[in-house]
Amino acid sequence: MRRSKVEMEIQAKSAALYTSNVKMLQIETPSVASVPWQQMDDIVIDGTHLTNVSSTSEQPLCLYRHHDGSWNMVSSSLVSLALRRYGPARRVAEYPFLIVVGTSGGKGLDRVAMQMALYIANQFHLTSDALAPIITDTEAQNVQDYNFIILGQPEDNGLIMRSLLTTPISYDNKAFSIGNCRFSSNHTGLAALAFHSGQRQALILTANSASALEDIVHLATPTIPPMTRSPFSNLIPDFIVTGHEFKALGTGGYLCAGFWDQELRDDQLWTVLNRQSMSCSC
């Protein structure tokens, strides 16, 4: 575990903040012993002097740390968006969600995907009393205010490739690429937290073969029945890649696993690899 720490020194017209392992910081003014941030002449955080604090009416005071260690003020809406984007994978079920299956795989493959979706929906109902309606990728085009669990192979479900664009993962020629790793075995599965409609989470469950997709769906299986957990809530970070040994080894068959990070570029948040919180065998 890594501890985050914030220390603060406040004087009449200035404040100095020192942080450790902090990416974003939101300072709210309490009703008792309030701190008049907008009236301060100088606010320094980790050596960065904040400017124009007195000219902003933004409440609370929201700060973002860049990779070079510098800080700047950001809007509270951006902080709220960043918090919604952080994982792990189970967070997709913390907001009303839908399971999305494809319509381009032909009757046989589409029927298999629907059976897998029914299995996941029933698991949510049995373990968490949660409702998990199932819709198709064409029906999902105009749905925005729901999280998605997107199921199928990239060639069969149109939302998968679109959602992968919001992550550092790429897919081509039946292979998934993450950072410097390329997974091209014909039995490769992927579970990855992505986004749709700009702010809603989407958990992608995909693979480059039907058998590998079945492995990924088994991540929803209770670990030690009848001591059940909600699907995708046990030992699943932001993304996982499985290989041909997953069925025999379980978590020992992960080829890659880790967490995303959020990076601010040109006032927009981008999902990037967190290389300190990932491990891959490739």
BALOBA-1460 file (C-alpha; in Angstrom, 3 decimals):
// residues 282
<rec num="1" residu="m" x="0.000" y="0.000" z="0.000"/>
<rec num="2" residu="r" x="1.137" y="3.563" z="-0.738"/>
<rec num="3" residu="r" x="0.106" y="6.314" z="1.650"/>
<rec num="4" residu="s" x="-0.999" y="9.724" z="0.407"/>
<rec num="5" residu="k" x="-0.174" y="12.714" z="2.579"/>
<rec num="6" residu="v" x="-0.929" y="16.440" z="2.500"/>
<rec num="7" residu="e" x="0.684" y="18.926" z="4.887"/>
<rec num="8" residu="m" x="-0.383" y="22.546" z="5.058"/>
<rec num="9" residu="e" x="1.079" y="25.695" z="6.586"/>
<rec num="10" residu="i" x="-1.308" y="28.657" z="6.706"/>
<rec num="11" residu="q" x="-0.465" y="32.263" z="7.508"/>
<rec num="12" residu="a" x="-2.523" y="35.423" z="7.251"/>
<rec num="13" residu="k" x="-2.198" y="35.967" z="3.492"/>
<rec num="14" residu="s" x="-0.338" y="32.873" z="2.293"/>
<rec num="15" residu="a" x="-0.436" y="29.095" z="2.404"/>
<rec num="16" residu="a" x="2.123" y="26.387" z="1.637"/>
<rec num="17" residu="l" x="1.093" y="22.811" z="0.827"/>
<rec num="18" residu="y" x="3.357" y="19.770" z="0.649"/>
<rec num="19" residu="t" x="2.056" y="16.523" z="-0.860"/>
<rec num="20" residu="s" x="3.182" y="12.938" z="-1.286"/>
<rec num="21" residu="n" x="1.536" y="10.472" z="-3.685"/>
<rec num="22" residu="v" x="-1.269" y="12.903" z="-4.578"/>
<rec num="23" residu="k" x="-2.511" y="13.423" z="-8.156"/>
<rec num="24" residu="m" x="-5.575" y="15.608" z="-7.562"/>
<rec num="25" residu="l" x="-6.567" y="17.716" z="-4.606"/>
<rec num="26" residu="q" x="-9.872" y="19.331" z="-3.774"/>
<rec num="27" residu="i" x="-10.009" y="21.840" z="-0.930"/>
<rec num="28" residu="e" x="-13.400" y="22.740" z="0.467"/>
<rec num="29" residu="t" x="-13.974" y="25.603" z="2.872"/>
<rec num="30" residu="p" x="-15.580" y="24.410" z="6.105"/>
<rec num="31" residu="s" x="-18.264" y="26.462" z="7.810"/>
<rec num="32" residu="v" x="-16.216" y="26.496" z="11.021"/>
<rec num="33" residu="a" x="-12.740" y="28.068" z="11.031"/>
<rec num="34" residu="s" x="-12.944" y="28.639" z="7.273"/>
<rec num="35" residu="v" x="-9.846" y="29.455" z="5.221"/>
<rec num="36" residu="p" x="-10.334" y="32.430" z="2.830"/>
<rec num="37" residu="w" x="-8.438" y="30.960" z="-0.135"/>
<rec num="38" residu="q" x="-9.650" y="33.626" z="-2.564"/>
<rec num="39" residu="q" x="-8.189" y="36.384" z="-0.350"/>
<rec num="40" residu="m" x="-4.673" y="34.959" z="-0.138"/>
<rec num="41" residu="d" x="-1.828" y="36.677" z="-1.923"/>
<rec num="42" residu="d" x="0.320" y="33.571" z="-2.331"/>
<rec num="43" residu="i" x="-0.493" y="29.835" z="-2.412"/>
<rec num="44" residu="v" x="2.407" y="27.446" z="-3.012"/>
<rec num="45" residu="i" x="2.003" y="23.698" z="-3.495"/>
<rec num="46" residu="d" x="5.145" y="21.568" z="-3.827"/>
<rec num="47" residu="g" x="7.050" y="24.623" z="-5.048"/>
<rec num="48" residu="t" x="4.448" y="25.727" z="-7.612"/>
<rec num="49" residu="h" x="3.051" y="29.226" z="-7.078"/>
<rec num="50" residu="l" x="-0.634" y="29.338" z="-7.979"/>
<rec num="51" residu="t" x="-1.728" y="32.470" z="-9.798"/>
<rec num="52" residu="n" x="-5.124" y="34.155" z="-10.135"/>
<rec num="53" residu="v" x="-6.573" y="32.361" z="-7.136"/>
<rec num="54" residu="s" x="-8.226" y="35.575" z="-6.002"/>
<rec num="55" residu="s" x="-9.869" y="36.084" z="-9.415"/>
<rec num="56" residu="t" x="-11.630" y="32.731" z="-9.502"/>
<rec num="57" residu="s" x="-14.999" y="32.057" z="-7.952"/>
<rec num="58" residu="e" x="-14.457" y="28.320" z="-8.229"/>
<rec num="59" residu="q" x="-15.549" y="26.507" z="-5.085"/>
<rec num="60" residu="p" x="-14.074" y="24.260" z="-3.922"/>
<rec num="61" residu="l" x="-10.441" y="24.885" z="-4.903"/>
<rec num="62" residu="c" x="-9.398" y="22.021" z="-7.203"/>
<rec num="63" residu="l" x="-5.768" y="21.307" z="-8.086"/>
<rec num="64" residu="y" x="-4.082" y="18.892" z="-10.512"/>
<rec num="65" residu="r" x="-0.486" y="17.616" z="-10.478"/>
<rec num="66" residu="h" x="1.241" y="17.112" z="-13.836"/>
<rec num="67" residu="h" x="3.906" y="14.496" z="-14.534"/>
<rec num="68" residu="d" x="6.645" y="17.124" z="-14.231"/>
<rec num="69" residu="g" x="5.538" y="17.820" z="-10.654"/>
<rec num="70" residu="s" x="3.898" y="21.184" z="-11.339"/>
<rec num="71" residu="w" x="0.359" y="22.010" z="-10.207"/>
<rec num="72" residu="n" x="-2.438" y="24.116" z="-11.628"/>
<rec num="73" residu="m" x="-6.050" y="24.899" z="-10.836"/>
<rec num="74" residu="v" x="-8.777" y="22.953" z="-12.637"/>
<rec num="75" residu="s" x="-12.553" y="22.969" z="-12.573"/>
<rec num="76" residu="s" x="-14.518" y="20.892" z="-10.104"/>
<rec num="77" residu="s" x="-16.326" y="19.261" z="-13.049"/>
<rec num="78" residu="l" x="-13.006" y="17.901" z="-14.337"/>
<rec num="79" residu="v" x="-12.197" y="16.437" z="-10.914"/>
<rec num="80" residu="s" x="-15.658" y="14.880" z="-10.785"/>
<rec num="81" residu="l" x="-15.099" y="13.343" z="-14.231"/>
<rec num="82" residu="a" x="-11.708" y="11.973" z="-13.197"/>
<rec num="83" residu="l" x="-13.205" y="10.319" z="-10.126"/>
<rec num="84" residu="r" x="-15.878" y="8.660" z="-12.272"/>
<rec num="85" residu="r" x="-13.222" y="7.291" z="-14.598"/>
<rec num="86" residu="y" x="-11.073" y="5.563" z="-12.011"/>
<rec num="87" residu="g" x="-11.536" y="1.807" z="-11.541"/>
<rec num="88" residu="p" x="-11.321" y="-0.967" z="-10.622"/>
<rec num="89" residu="a" x="-13.561" y="-2.928" z="-12.969"/>
<rec num="90" residu="r" x="-16.312" y="-3.523" z="-10.406"/>
<rec num="91" residu="r" x="-17.158" y="0.183" z="-10.410"/>
<rec num="92" residu="v" x="-19.059" y="-0.296" z="-13.648"/>
<rec num="93" residu="a" x="-21.894" y="-1.682" z="-11.496"/>
<rec num="94" residu="e" x="-21.942" y="1.271" z="-9.085"/>
<rec num="95" residu="y" x="-24.233" y="3.151" z="-11.499"/>
<rec num="96" residu="p" x="-27.232" y="1.843" z="-13.497"/>
<rec num="97" residu="f" x="-25.781" y="-0.312" z="-16.262"/>
<rec num="98" residu="l" x="-26.736" y="-2.299" z="-19.334"/>
<rec num="99" residu="i" x="-25.179" y="-5.385" z="-20.926"/>
<rec num="100" residu="v" x="-24.548" y="-4.806" z="-24.653"/>
<rec num="101" residu="v" x="-24.232" y="-7.703" z="-27.108"/>
<rec num="102" residu="g" x="-23.301" y="-7.569" z="-30.792"/>
<rec num="103" residu="t" x="-25.395" y="-8.104" z="-33.888"/>
<rec num="104" residu="s" x="-22.734" y="-8.767" z="-36.547"/>
<rec num="105" residu="g" x="-21.549" y="-12.256" z="-35.681"/>
<rec num="106" residu="g" x="-24.251" y="-14.235" z="-37.434"/>
<rec num="107" residu="k" x="-27.054" y="-16.141" z="-35.747"/>
<rec num="108" residu="g" x="-24.781" y="-18.725" z="-34.130"/>
<rec num="109" residu="l" x="-22.265" y="-16.342" z="-32.553"/>
<rec num="110" residu="d" x="-24.907" y="-13.783" z="-31.604"/>
<rec num="111" residu="r" x="-26.871" y="-16.532" z="-29.847"/>
<rec num="112" residu="v" x="-23.778" y="-17.588" z="-27.883"/>
<rec num="113" residu="a" x="-23.105" y="-13.976" z="-26.872"/>
<rec num="114" residu="m" x="-26.698" y="-13.630" z="-25.693"/>
<rec num="115" residu="q" x="-26.347" y="-16.768" z="-23.576"/>
<rec num="116" residu="m" x="-23.198" y="-15.341" z="-22.000"/>
<rec num="117" residu="a" x="-24.977" y="-12.034" z="-21.351"/>
<rec num="118" residu="l" x="-27.863" y="-13.888" z="-19.682"/>
<rec num="119" residu="y" x="-25.370" y="-15.724" z="-17.483"/>
<rec num="120" residu="i" x="-23.800" y="-12.439" z="-16.339"/>
<rec num="121" residu="a" x="-27.188" y="-10.790" z="-15.795"/>
<rec num="122" residu="n" x="-28.387" y="-13.738" z="-13.702"/>
<rec num="123" residu="q" x="-25.185" y="-13.635" z="-11.640"/>
<rec num="124" residu="f" x="-25.783" y="-9.974" z="-10.839"/>
<rec num="125" residu="h" x="-29.370" y="-10.744" z="-9.851"/>
<rec num="126" residu="l" x="-28.461" y="-13.735" z="-7.668"/>
<rec num="127" residu="t" x="-25.476" y="-12.176" z="-5.904"/>
<rec num="128" residu="s" x="-26.438" y="-8.500" z="-5.703"/>
<rec num="129" residu="d" x="-30.181" y="-8.217" z="-6.422"/>
<rec num="130" residu="a" x="-29.104" y="-6.027" z="-9.339"/>
<rec num="131" residu="l" x="-31.017" y="-5.568" z="-12.571"/>
<rec num="132" residu="a" x="-28.874" y="-5.938" z="-15.690"/>
<rec num="133" residu="p" x="-30.987" y="-5.385" z="-18.832"/>
<rec num="134" residu="i" x="-29.524" y="-6.663" z="-22.110"/>
<rec num="135" residu="i" x="-29.565" y="-4.608" z="-25.304"/>
<rec num="136" residu="t" x="-27.818" y="-4.833" z="-28.689"/>
<rec num="137" residu="d" x="-25.024" y="-2.639" z="-29.983"/>
<rec num="138" residu="t" x="-27.424" y="-0.970" z="-32.435"/>
<rec num="139" residu="e" x="-29.878" y="-0.173" z="-29.642"/>
<rec num="140" residu="a" x="-27.035" y="1.281" z="-27.561"/>
<rec num="141" residu="q" x="-26.220" y="3.984" z="-30.105"/>
<rec num="142" residu="n" x="-28.551" y="6.518" z="-28.504"/>
<rec num="143" residu="v" x="-28.093" y="5.440" z="-24.866"/>
<rec num="144" residu="q" x="-25.878" y="7.751" z="-22.824"/>
<rec num="145" residu="d" x="-26.842" y="7.863" z="-19.160"/>
<rec num="146" residu="y" x="-25.926" y="4.247" z="-18.351"/>
<rec num="147" residu="n" x="-22.716" y="2.361" z="-17.779"/>
<rec num="148" residu="f" x="-22.141" y="-0.512" z="-20.206"/>
<rec num="149" residu="i" x="-20.817" y="-4.056" z="-19.984"/>
<rec num="150" residu="i" x="-19.895" y="-4.676" z="-23.620"/>
<rec num="151" residu="l" x="-19.670" y="-8.344" z="-24.580"/>
<rec num="152" residu="g" x="-18.445" y="-10.096" z="-27.722"/>
<rec num="153" residu="q" x="-15.597" y="-10.289" z="-30.194"/>
<rec num="154" residu="p" x="-14.466" y="-6.995" z="-31.776"/>
<rec num="155" residu="e" x="-15.710" y="-8.102" z="-35.171"/>
<rec num="156" residu="d" x="-19.192" y="-8.873" z="-33.801"/>
<rec num="157" residu="n" x="-19.928" y="-5.917" z="-31.509"/>
<rec num="158" residu="g" x="-19.531" y="-2.449" z="-32.968"/>
<rec num="159" residu="l" x="-19.121" y="-0.756" z="-29.587"/>
<rec num="160" residu="i" x="-15.949" y="-2.650" z="-28.693"/>
<rec num="161" residu="m" x="-13.571" y="-0.977" z="-31.124"/>
<rec num="162" residu="r" x="-15.131" y="2.411" z="-30.420"/>
<rec num="163" residu="s" x="-14.693" y="1.975" z="-26.656"/>
<rec num="164" residu="l" x="-11.133" y="0.665" z="-26.994"/>
<rec num="165" residu="l" x="-10.225" y="4.041" z="-28.512"/>
<rec num="166" residu="t" x="-10.695" y="5.569" z="-25.043"/>
<rec num="167" residu="t" x="-7.951" y="3.308" z="-23.649"/>
<rec num="168" residu="p" x="-4.262" y="2.655" z="-24.480"/>
<rec num="169" residu="i" x="-5.287" y="-0.743" z="-25.940"/>
<rec num="170" residu="s" x="-5.362" y="-1.391" z="-29.667"/>
<rec num="171" residu="y" x="-6.657" y="-4.389" z="-31.639"/>
<rec num="172" residu="d" x="-5.711" y="-5.484" z="-35.151"/>
<rec num="173" residu="n" x="-5.154" y="-8.760" z="-36.958"/>
<rec num="174" residu="k" x="-6.630" y="-10.735" z="-34.037"/>
<rec num="175" residu="a" x="-4.056" y="-9.301" z="-31.595"/>
<rec num="176" residu="f" x="-4.326" y="-6.966" z="-28.608"/>
<rec num="177" residu="s" x="-1.546" y="-4.450" z="-27.919"/>
<rec num="178" residu="i" x="-0.890" y="-2.734" z="-24.589"/>
<rec num="179" residu="g" x="2.208" y="-0.579" z="-24.300"/>
<rec num="180" residu="n" x="5.154" y="-2.608" z="-25.634"/>
<rec num="181" residu="c" x="3.277" y="-5.913" z="-25.378"/>
<rec num="182" residu="r" x="1.397" y="-7.572" z="-28.212"/>
<rec num="183" residu="f" x="-0.786" y="-10.601" z="-27.478"/>
<rec num="184" residu="s" x="-1.426" y="-12.510" z="-30.689"/>
<rec num="185" residu="s" x="-2.180" y="-16.047" z="-29.457"/>
<rec num="186" residu="n" x="-5.446" y="-17.364" z="-30.892"/>
<rec num="187" residu="h" x="-6.753" y="-17.816" z="-27.344"/>
<rec num="188" residu="t" x="-6.454" y="-14.285" z="-25.919"/>
<rec num="189" residu="g" x="-9.145" y="-12.639" z="-23.822"/>
<rec num="190" residu="l" x="-9.466" y="-9.090" z="-22.551"/>
<rec num="191" residu="a" x="-11.437" y="-7.443" z="-19.763"/>
<rec num="192" residu="a" x="-10.840" y="-3.686" z="-19.737"/>
<rec num="193" residu="l" x="-12.476" y="-0.650" z="-18.208"/>
<rec num="194" residu="a" x="-13.171" y="1.955" z="-20.896"/>
<rec num="195" residu="f" x="-15.595" y="4.821" z="-21.426"/>
<rec num="196" residu="h" x="-18.451" y="5.848" z="-23.666"/>
<rec num="197" residu="s" x="-20.416" y="9.048" z="-24.227"/>
<rec num="198" residu="g" x="-17.507" y="10.991" z="-22.774"/>
<rec num="199" residu="q" x="-18.097" y="10.196" z="-19.116"/>
<rec num="200" residu="r" x="-19.824" y="6.853" z="-18.552"/>
<rec num="201" residu="q" x="-17.847" y="3.709" z="-17.802"/>
<rec num="202" residu="a" x="-17.847" y="0.663" z="-20.080"/>
<rec num="203" residu="l" x="-16.408" y="-2.701" z="-19.075"/>
<rec num="204" residu="i" x="-15.266" y="-4.450" z="-22.255"/>
<rec num="205" residu="l" x="-15.366" y="-8.265" z="-22.220"/>
<rec num="206" residu="t" x="-13.857" y="-9.427" z="-25.478"/>
<rec num="207" residu="a" x="-11.478" y="-11.959" z="-27.057"/>
<rec num="208" residu="n" x="-10.064" y="-13.058" z="-30.387"/>
<rec num="209" residu="s" x="-11.829" y="-16.444" z="-30.227"/>
<rec num="210" residu="a" x="-15.065" y="-17.891" z="-28.847"/>
<rec num="211" residu="s" x="-13.248" y="-20.102" z="-26.338"/>
<rec num="212" residu="a" x="-11.195" y="-17.171" z="-24.997"/>
<rec num="213" residu="l" x="-14.374" y="-15.106" z="-24.667"/>
<rec num="214" residu="e" x="-15.821" y="-17.880" z="-22.535"/>
<rec num="215" residu="d" x="-12.771" y="-17.586" z="-20.249"/>
<rec num="216" residu="i" x="-13.368" y="-13.857" z="-19.812"/>
<rec num="217" residu="v" x="-17.031" y="-14.392" z="-18.996"/>
<rec num="218" residu="h" x="-15.958" y="-16.845" z="-16.277"/>
<rec num="219" residu="l" x="-14.528" y="-13.842" z="-14.415"/>
<rec num="220" residu="a" x="-18.140" y="-13.254" z="-13.388"/>
<rec num="221" residu="t" x="-18.350" y="-16.675" z="-11.726"/>
<rec num="222" residu="p" x="-18.598" y="-16.743" z="-7.909"/>
<rec num="223" residu="t" x="-15.264" y="-17.755" z="-6.420"/>
<rec num="224" residu="i" x="-16.351" y="-20.102" z="-3.617"/>
<rec num="225" residu="p" x="-20.076" y="-20.854" z="-3.847"/>
<rec num="226" residu="p" x="-22.228" y="-20.262" z="-1.878"/>
<rec num="227" residu="m" x="-20.018" y="-17.448" z="-0.519"/>
<rec num="228" residu="t" x="-20.670" y="-15.356" z="-3.595"/>
<rec num="229" residu="r" x="-19.427" y="-11.946" z="-4.622"/>
<rec num="230" residu="s" x="-20.858" y="-9.575" z="-7.180"/>
<rec num="231" residu="p" x="-19.474" y="-10.332" z="-10.687"/>
<rec num="232" residu="f" x="-16.079" y="-8.835" z="-11.557"/>
<rec num="233" residu="s" x="-15.476" y="-7.697" z="-7.971"/>
<rec num="234" residu="n" x="-12.749" y="-10.171" z="-6.942"/>
<rec num="235" residu="l" x="-9.093" y="-9.624" z="-7.945"/>
<rec num="236" residu="i" x="-9.939" y="-7.711" z="-11.136"/>
<rec num="237" residu="p" x="-8.128" y="-4.361" z="-11.628"/>
<rec num="238" residu="d" x="-8.799" y="-1.972" z="-14.537"/>
<rec num="239" residu="f" x="-7.678" y="-4.424" z="-17.225"/>
<rec num="240" residu="i" x="-6.726" y="-8.080" z="-17.599"/>
<rec num="241" residu="v" x="-5.412" y="-10.141" z="-20.515"/>
<rec num="242" residu="t" x="-5.880" y="-13.917" z="-20.318"/>
<rec num="243" residu="g" x="-4.189" y="-16.686" z="-22.264"/>
<rec num="244" residu="h" x="-4.614" y="-20.393" z="-22.943"/>
<rec num="245" residu="e" x="-3.553" y="-21.346" z="-19.388"/>
<rec num="246" residu="f" x="-6.239" y="-19.283" z="-17.682"/>
<rec num="247" residu="k" x="-8.753" y="-22.136" z="-17.470"/>
<rec num="248" residu="a" x="-6.226" y="-24.320" z="-15.607"/>
<rec num="249" residu="l" x="-4.399" y="-21.699" z="-13.542"/>
<rec num="250" residu="g" x="-7.045" y="-19.052" z="-12.843"/>
<rec num="251" residu="t" x="-5.380" y="-15.771" z="-11.889"/>
<rec num="252" residu="g" x="-2.030" y="-17.464" z="-12.551"/>
<rec num="253" residu="g" x="-3.043" y="-17.511" z="-16.202"/>
<rec num="254" residu="y" x="-3.192" y="-13.714" z="-16.511"/>
<rec num="255" residu="l" x="-0.827" y="-12.463" z="-19.199"/>
<rec num="256" residu="c" x="-1.197" y="-8.827" z="-18.224"/>
<rec num="257" residu="a" x="-3.031" y="-6.905" z="-15.519"/>
<rec num="258" residu="g" x="-2.982" y="-3.402" z="-14.124"/>
<rec num="259" residu="f" x="-4.594" y="-0.032" z="-13.570"/>
<rec num="260" residu="w" x="-5.065" y="3.027" z="-15.746"/>
<rec num="261" residu="d" x="-4.055" y="6.575" z="-14.923"/>
<rec num="262" residu="q" x="-5.726" y="9.832" z="-15.934"/>
<rec num="263" residu="e" x="-3.628" y="12.527" z="-17.595"/>
<rec num="264" residu="l" x="-4.677" y="16.117" z="-18.296"/>
<rec num="265" residu="r" x="-3.786" y="17.377" z="-21.770"/>
<rec num="266" residu="d" x="-5.184" y="20.582" z="-23.259"/>
<rec num="267" residu="d" x="-7.895" y="20.700" z="-20.571"/>
<rec num="268" residu="q" x="-9.045" y="17.177" z="-21.463"/>
<rec num="269" residu="l" x="-8.578" y="13.940" z="-19.550"/>
<rec num="270" residu="w" x="-6.860" y="11.042" z="-21.306"/>
<rec num="271" residu="t" x="-6.568" y="7.479" z="-20.056"/>
<rec num="272" residu="v" x="-2.938" y="6.323" z="-20.028"/>
<rec num="273" residu="l" x="-0.962" y="3.356" z="-18.727"/>
<rec num="274" residu="n" x="0.102" y="3.446" z="-15.107"/>
<rec num="275" residu="r" x="3.383" y="1.561" z="-15.507"/>
<rec num="276" residu="q" x="3.949" y="1.468" z="-11.755"/>
<rec num="277" residu="s" x="0.686" y="-0.455" z="-11.293"/>
<rec num="278" residu="m" x="0.816" y="-3.055" z="-14.071"/>
<rec num="279" residu="s" x="2.527" y="-6.352" z="-14.740"/>
<rec num="280" residu="c" x="2.741" y="-8.148" z="-18.078"/>
<rec num="281" residu="s" x="4.288" y="-11.310" z="-19.449"/>
<rec num="282" residu="c" x="4.925" y="-10.830" z="-23.156"/>
